[in-house]
Amino acid sequence: MATHAAEAHDIETQLAEAAEATEALARQFFGPAAYVRRETETDPESGDEMIVFEVHYCFDDPENGFDRLVELHQAFTSAFVQQMTPGIASHVLLAAVPVDVHQA
């Protein structure tokens, strides 16, 4: 039982570090106002819990700059996947949320 608790603590520490790293990546790609909100969601079918990193950022004109927005999302996602270990990435669902961060 102590081993299980230690493993859970270790994963929690890794997730916290991953959230910080994800926020740094978000600011690199989406600007200094971007931030990460960490949520826990429950799958309604299985009941399993999943950590969600919501990346909130402001994108001035998503309708007219859609191609640029897609490129940013792809570049950000690629950098995220390269930076995270498979063990952590398997615990995280990544959601980029293009909203005015001051309204979130």
N, C-alpha and C positions, 0 to 999 in steps of 0.2 A: 504494500500500500504506500509506503514511503517513496518507492521508486516511481509509482504512478504520479504522486503529488509533485515530485521533483521534475518529472517530464512535463507535466502541465505548466509548472512555473517556468521552465525553460522555454516552452513554446510561447507562453505569454510574454516573456522578455523579448523573444525574437520578433513577435508580432508588434510590440511597442517600437522596437528598433526599425522594423519594416515600415511602420506608419511614418516615422520621422524621415526615413530615406525617401518614401513615396512623396511626402510633402516637399522635400528638397527638389525632387524631380519635377513635381508639378510646378513649382516656382520657376524652375529652369525653362520649362516648355510653355507655360501659360502666363507667366508674369509673377511679380512679387506679391500680389494680393491673393494668389491661389492658396488654398489650404485643404487639408484632409480631415474629413469627419469619419470617425470609426463607428460603425454600427454593427449590431448582431441581428441577423434575420433568421427566422425559422421557416424551413421548407414546409409548406402546408401539407404536402403529401407524405413526406417521410418523417417529419418532426425533427430532422437534423438541423443543427444550428450552423450558420456560416457567417464568418466575419466579412464585412463589406467595408472597403475603403472607398468612400465617396470623395472624389476630387472635385472641389468646387472652385470655379474660376469665372472671370468675367470675359466674355467674348463680345466685342462691340456690335458686330453685325453678322450673326450666324447665317442669315438667309442669303446675303450677298457674298459672304466669305466662306461659304460651305466647303468648297474645295480645300481651302487653307485649313479649315477646322478638321476635316478628315485627315489631312496630312499630319497635323499636330497630334491628333489622337493616335494615329498609327506610330508616329515617332515616339510618343510618350509610352505607349503600350510596349513597344519593342524594348525601350530602355528599362522599363519596369521588369519585364521578363528576364532580361539579361542580368539585372542586379539582384533579383530575389533568388533564393535557393528553392529548389523544387518542393522541399518540405514546407516552406512558408507559403509559396505561391499556391499550393494545394489547399491552404486554409483560407485564402482570400479571394473574394469576388471584387473586381475593380470596376467602378462606375464613375465615368467622367460626367460632371453635371455643369453644363454651360449656363450658369446663372450669375446675375450680379451678386457678388459675394457680400455686398453690403445689405442685400435684402434677405439673404439666407439665414 
